[in-house]
Amino acid sequence: MKKIVFCILISLAASSNSAPGPALKREIGYYMERHNLQDEGYEMVAAFAGGKLHQVDIDRYVPIWNVGRWHGHRREGTALALDSLGRTVVGTCRDDSLITGIRVDTLGNYTGDFHEEKSAGHGAYTFTDARGYYEGHWSFGHRDGFGLAAETLDEDETTFRVGIWRNDRFMGERMRYTTERIYGIDISRYQHGKGRKKFPIYWDKLRITNMGKRGSQNVSGTADYPVSFVYIKSTEGTTIRNQYYANDYAKARKQGIRVGAYHFWSIRRSGAEQAQYFIRNTIFRSGDLPPVLDIEPSDAQIKLMGGEEKMFEHIRTWLRIVERHTGVKPILYVNQRFVNNYLSKQTDLKRDYSVWIARYSEYKPDVKLTYWQLSSDGRVAGIQGDVDINVFNGYQSQFESFLEETTIK
């Protein structure tokens, strides 16, 4: 019987000690670069990055007994048995209940806490072929709560997800909003009023006081954050200009706020025409943020433009022309639906251009990004009405590196 348990533990150790491949190392490195101790689960990720996987202590000094199923006998201490699905379990029992242990099935090993024979509490699952690993919270046999998951598909492709799971579905990272994060806003003519009602922007009074309906759930303390960057709409298509752009640009720079401009994409004009219109009507000075292309077409609009390949042909043209003029790579502003349905297929754009994503959720998007627009209903002292709130993906040191590497020279 002890030989059986020994073989189980050797099997677990063998599947847990494989070093991560280069692709997974890159993903872990990206996470560690963008996070610090304030982020939920950082220490767990740091341990995983150092090769430390979750283990449990089994009562080694109590005789191992009861090879059978989990019913009909009272158990205390260490036991080896089969659960109701026929899976082998060696673990520690208290008051006839399995508390913690190791369960082996045909695909891999679960190591951690149990409740009523099911994975519950903190635990880890390691696939036998070492291609997948999850560590975090479980509930009734399902990943539920905070956890990290790594899956290696091949030498060059891997997924590494850290955040909240609900019934085995990954929701995203639950970002904490503190004074250490870098926040910004984006504005257009709508922040100056609607119809006959006009409102000034008091640039010397700007402070983010509300993160919006979804974002406010994760604020640590009271929201009162400086505006570190602002993007101002400059143009749309080849006929629309923001009449407030130049004045807002000048006042933002005067306050020492980092400024960038964005162009709203139109399906009615070519990429070249829109790029030239944007360049003619936009200010580009040293230290300004990279220009942004705001892409928000519906499925029907994409069809009118000739389909997604035709659309991306024009988008690439816009990007090349603007990059050639400004000397920096523009940023793509998209929403989660566009990423899922269209951008995910454009491997060169994902590789070569930074992403700013609009996703109004409690959870951070599961993509590599520069900015996350987390709400459209935030509040900013000095601005009348709702304002889009954005957060930079990183902290001060990463933001400083971003400014050094990507701003207009």
C-alpha positions in Angstrom: 0.0 0.0 0.0 2.8 2.4 0.8 4.4 1.5 -2.5 1.2 2.6 -4.3 1.2 5.9 -2.5 4.9 6.4 -3.2 4.2 5.9 -6.9 1.4 8.5 -6.8 3.7 11.0 -5.2 6.5 10.3 -7.7 4.1 10.8 -10.5 3.0 14.1 -9.1 6.5 15.3 -8.7 7.5 14.3 -12.2 4.6 16.3 -13.7 5.2 19.3 -11.5 8.9 20.0 -12.1 9.1 20.6 -15.8 10.6 24.0 -16.6 8.4 26.5 -18.5 9.2 26.9 -22.2 10.3 30.2 -23.7 6.8 31.3 -24.7 5.5 30.9 -21.2 8.6 32.6 -19.8 7.8 35.6 -22.0 4.2 35.7 -20.8 5.3 35.5 -17.1 7.9 38.2 -17.7 5.3 40.5 -19.2 3.0 40.0 -16.2 5.8 40.7 -13.7 6.9 43.8 -15.6 3.4 45.3 -15.4 2.5 44.4 -11.8 3.7 44.8 -8.2 2.9 43.7 -4.7 -0.3 45.8 -4.6 -1.9 43.6 -7.3 -4.1 40.6 -6.2 -2.2 37.4 -6.4 1.2 38.9 -7.2 3.0 36.7 -4.7 1.4 33.6 -6.1 2.6 34.5 -9.6 6.1 35.4 -8.3 6.3 31.9 -6.6 5.1 30.3 -9.9 7.7 32.3 -11.8 10.4 30.9 -9.5 9.3 27.4 -10.1 7.4 26.8 -6.9 4.2 24.9 -7.4 1.5 24.3 -4.7 2.0 21.4 -2.4 0.2 19.9 0.6 1.3 18.3 3.8 -0.1 14.8 4.4 0.1 13.2 7.9 3.1 11.0 7.2 3.3 9.5 10.6 -0.1 8.0 10.7 -0.4 4.5 9.1 -2.0 4.6 5.6 -5.0 2.5 5.5 -8.5 1.9 4.0 -8.0 1.1 0.3 -11.6 1.4 -0.8 -14.2 4.0 -1.4 -15.1 7.0 0.7 -18.0 5.5 2.6 -18.8 3.0 5.3 -15.8 3.7 7.7 -14.7 6.4 10.0 -11.4 8.0 9.0 -8.8 10.0 11.0 -5.4 10.8 9.8 -4.0 9.6 6.4 -6.0 7.5 4.1 -5.8 6.0 0.6 -9.0 5.5 -1.2 -11.1 5.9 -4.3 -13.6 8.7 -4.6 -17.1 8.3 -6.0 -15.8 8.6 -9.6 -13.1 6.0 -9.0 -10.2 8.4 -8.8 -7.3 7.6 -6.4 -6.9 10.0 -3.5 -4.3 10.0 -0.7 -5.0 12.6 1.9 -5.6 13.7 5.5 -8.9 13.1 7.1 -10.5 14.9 10.1 -13.7 13.7 11.6 -14.3 11.3 8.7 -13.9 14.0 6.1 -11.2 14.5 3.6 -9.5 17.8 4.3 -6.5 18.0 2.1 -4.6 15.7 -0.2 -3.6 14.5 -3.7 -6.1 13.1 -6.2 -4.9 11.4 -9.4 -6.9 10.9 -12.6 -6.1 10.0 -16.2 -5.2 13.6 -17.1 -3.2 14.8 -14.1 -3.1 15.5 -10.4 -5.1 17.8 -8.1 -3.2 18.9 -5.0 -5.0 20.9 -2.3 -8.1 21.3 -0.1 -11.3 19.2 -0.3 -14.9 19.4 0.9 -17.2 16.5 0.5 -14.7 14.8 -1.9 -14.6 17.8 -4.2 -11.9 20.3 -4.8 -12.7 23.2 -2.6 -10.5 26.0 -1.2 -7.0 26.5 -2.4 -5.5 23.9 -4.7 -3.6 23.2 -7.9 -4.2 21.0 -10.9 -1.2 19.8 -12.9 -1.6 18.0 -16.2 0.4 14.8 -16.5 2.1 16.0 -19.7 3.1 19.3 -17.9 1.3 21.3 -20.6 -1.2 22.9 -18.2 -1.3 24.2 -14.7 -3.9 26.0 -12.6 -3.5 27.2 -9.0 -6.0 29.1 -7.0 -9.4 28.9 -5.5 -11.9 26.0 -6.1 -15.5 25.5 -5.3 -17.3 22.2 -5.7 -14.8 20.9 -8.1 -14.6 24.0 -10.3 -12.2 26.9 -10.6 -14.0 29.7 -8.8 -12.3 32.8 -7.4 -8.7 34.1 -7.9 -6.3 31.9 -9.7 -3.5 31.6 -12.3 -3.6 29.3 -15.3 -0.8 28.4 -17.7 -1.2 26.3 -20.8 1.6 25.6 -23.2 0.3 24.8 -26.7 3.7 24.5 -28.4 7.1 26.1 -28.1 5.9 29.4 -29.5 2.3 29.6 -28.3 1.1 29.7 -24.7 -1.6 31.3 -22.6 -1.1 32.7 -19.1 -4.1 34.0 -17.3 -4.2 35.6 -13.9 -7.4 36.9 -12.3 -10.9 35.8 -11.4 -12.7 32.6 -12.4 -16.4 31.9 -12.2 -17.4 28.2 -12.5 -14.4 27.5 -14.7 -14.8 30.6 -16.9 -12.0 33.2 -16.8 -13.5 36.6 -16.2 -10.3 38.7 -16.1 -8.0 40.5 -13.7 -9.7 42.4 -10.9 -7.7 45.6 -10.9 -7.3 47.6 -7.7 -7.5 51.4 -8.1 -5.0 53.2 -5.9 -3.1 56.4 -6.0 -0.1 54.5 -7.4 -1.8 53.8 -10.7 -1.7 56.1 -13.8 -5.0 57.5 -15.0 -6.2 59.5 -17.9 -9.2 60.6 -19.9 -10.3 61.1 -23.5 -12.5 63.9 -24.6 -14.3 65.4 -27.6 -16.7 68.2 -28.2 -19.3 66.5 -26.0 -17.3 67.5 -22.9 -18.1 71.1 -23.8 -21.9 70.7 -23.8 -24.8 69.7 -26.0 -27.0 72.0 -28.1 -27.0 75.5 -26.9 -25.6 74.6 -23.5 -21.8 75.2 -23.5 -19.4 74.3 -20.7 -15.8 75.2 -20.3 -13.2 72.8 -19.1 -11.3 74.0 -16.0 -7.9 72.4 -16.8 -6.3 73.6 -13.5 -8.9 71.7 -11.5 -8.9 68.3 -13.1 -9.1 65.4 -10.7 -10.8 62.0 -11.2 -13.4 61.7 -8.5 -15.5 58.7 -9.7 -14.4 55.7 -11.8 -17.8 55.0 -13.2 -20.4 52.4 -12.2 -18.2 49.4 -12.8 -14.8 50.8 -11.9 -16.0 52.2 -8.6 -16.3 48.6 -7.2 -12.6 48.2 -7.1 -11.5 51.6 -5.7 -9.3 51.3 -2.6 -10.4 54.1 -0.4 -11.9 57.2 -2.1 -11.3 58.1 -5.7 -9.3 61.3 -6.0 -6.7 60.8 -8.7 -4.7 63.3 -10.9 -5.2 63.2 -14.7 -1.8 62.1 -16.0 -2.8 61.9 -19.7 -5.5 63.1 -22.0 -6.4 62.1 -25.6 -8.4 64.7 -27.5 -10.5 63.9 -30.6 -9.1 65.8 -33.5 -10.8 64.5 -36.7 -13.3 62.0 -38.1 -13.4 60.7 -41.6 -12.3 63.5 -44.0 -14.9 66.2 -43.1 -15.3 66.5 -39.4 -13.0 68.5 -37.1 -13.3 69.0 -33.3 -13.7 72.8 -33.0 -12.3 72.6 -29.4 -9.3 70.5 -30.2 -6.6 73.2 -30.6 -7.7 75.1 -27.5 -7.9 72.0 -25.3 -4.6 70.8 -26.6 -2.9 74.1 -25.6 -4.4 74.3 -22.2 -3.7 70.6 -21.3 0.0 71.1 -22.2 0.1 74.3 -20.2 -1.0 72.2 -17.1 1.8 69.7 -17.8 -0.6 66.9 -18.8 0.6 64.5 -21.4 -1.5 65.0 -24.6 -2.4 62.9 -27.6 -4.8 63.1 -30.5 -7.2 60.5 -32.0 -8.9 60.1 -35.3 -12.3 58.5 -35.5 -12.4 55.9 -38.4 -14.9 56.2 -41.2 -16.0 53.5 -43.6 -16.8 56.1 -46.3 -13.2 57.2 -47.1 -9.9 55.5 -47.9 -7.2 55.1 -45.3 -4.9 57.4 -47.2 -7.5 60.2 -47.4 -8.3 59.9 -43.7 -4.6 59.9 -42.7 -3.9 63.1 -44.7 -6.9 64.8 -43.2 -5.8 63.8 -39.7 -2.3 65.1 -40.3 -3.4 68.4 -41.7 -5.7 69.2 -38.8 -3.7 67.8 -35.8 -0.8 69.2 -33.8 2.3 67.0 -33.2 4.9 68.3 -30.9 7.8 66.8 -29.0 6.7 64.8 -26.0 3.1 64.3 -27.3 1.6 60.8 -26.9 1.4 58.5 -29.9 -1.6 59.3 -32.2 -4.6 56.9 -32.0 -6.9 55.4 -34.6 -10.3 54.9 -33.1 -12.0 51.9 -34.9 -15.6 51.2 -34.0 -17.4 49.9 -37.1 -20.4 47.6 -36.8 -20.5 44.3 -38.7 -22.9 45.9 -41.3 -20.5 48.8 -41.8 -17.6 46.5 -42.4 -19.5 44.7 -45.1 -20.3 48.1 -46.7 -16.6 48.8 -46.8 -15.9 45.6 -48.7 -15.3 43.1 -45.9 -12.8 42.9 -43.1 -9.7 42.3 -45.3 -10.5 45.4 -47.3 -11.0 47.4 -44.1 -7.7 46.2 -42.6 -6.0 47.1 -45.9 -7.2 50.7 -45.4 -6.3 50.7 -41.7 -2.7 49.5 -42.4 -2.4 52.4 -45.0 -3.6 54.9 -42.3 -1.1 53.5 -39.8 1.8 53.6 -42.2 1.2 57.2 -43.4 0.7 58.6 -39.9 3.7 56.7 -38.5 5.9 58.1 -41.4 4.7 61.6 -40.6 5.0 61.5 -36.8 8.0 59.1 -36.4 6.1 56.9 -33.9 3.7 54.0 -34.2 0.1 54.9 -33.7 -2.1 53.1 -31.1 -5.2 51.1 -32.1 -8.4 51.9 -30.1 -10.9 49.1 -30.3 -13.6 47.4 -28.2 -13.7 43.8 -26.9 -16.1 42.7 -29.6 -13.8 44.0 -32.4 -10.8 42.2 -30.8 -12.7 38.9 -30.6 -14.2 39.0 -34.1 -11.6 40.8 -36.2 -8.3 41.9 -34.6 -7.5 38.5 -33.3 -6.9 37.3 -36.9 -4.5 40.1 -37.7 -1.3 38.8 -36.2 0.9 41.5 -37.7 -1.2 44.3 -36.1 -1.3 42.6 -32.8 2.4 42.1 -32.9 3.5 45.6 -34.2 1.0 48.0 -32.6 -0.1 48.8 -29.1 -3.8 48.4 -28.2 -6.2 50.7 -26.2 -9.3 48.7 -25.5 -12.7 49.8 -24.4 -14.3 47.2 -22.1 -16.7 48.5 -19.5 -16.4 45.7 -16.9 -15.2 45.1 -13.4 -12.4 43.0 -14.9 -9.4 44.0 -16.9 -9.3 42.7 -20.5 -7.4 39.5 -21.2 -5.2 41.1 -23.9 -1.8 42.8 -23.9 -2.6 46.5 -23.9 -1.3 50.0 -23.3 -4.5 51.7 -22.0 -7.8 50.3 -20.8 -10.9 52.4 -21.1 -12.8 51.0 -18.1 -15.9 53.3 -18.1 -17.7 55.9 -20.0 -19.5 57.3 -17.0 -16.7 58.6 -14.8 -16.6 62.0 -13.2 -13.8 64.5 -13.3 -13.7 67.7 -11.3 -13.4 70.6 -13.8 -15.5 68.8 -16.5 -19.3 68.9 -16.7 -21.0 65.5 -17.2 -19.7 62.0 -17.9 -16.1 61.4 -18.9 -14.3 58.3 -20.3 -11.9 57.0 -17.7 -8.7 55.2 -18.7 -5.9 53.4 -16.8 -2.4 52.8 -18.1 -1.3 49.1 -18.0 1.5 49.4 -15.4 2.8 51.7 -12.8 5.0 54.9 -12.7 8.2 53.2 -13.8 6.5 51.5 -16.8 4.7 54.8 -17.7 8.0 56.7 -17.7 9.6 54.0 -20.0 6.5 54.2 -22.2 6.9 58.0 -22.5 10.6 57.7 -23.2 10.2 55.1 -25.9 7.0 56.0 -27.7 6.3 59.8 -27.5 6.9 62.1 -30.5 10.5 63.3 -30.6 
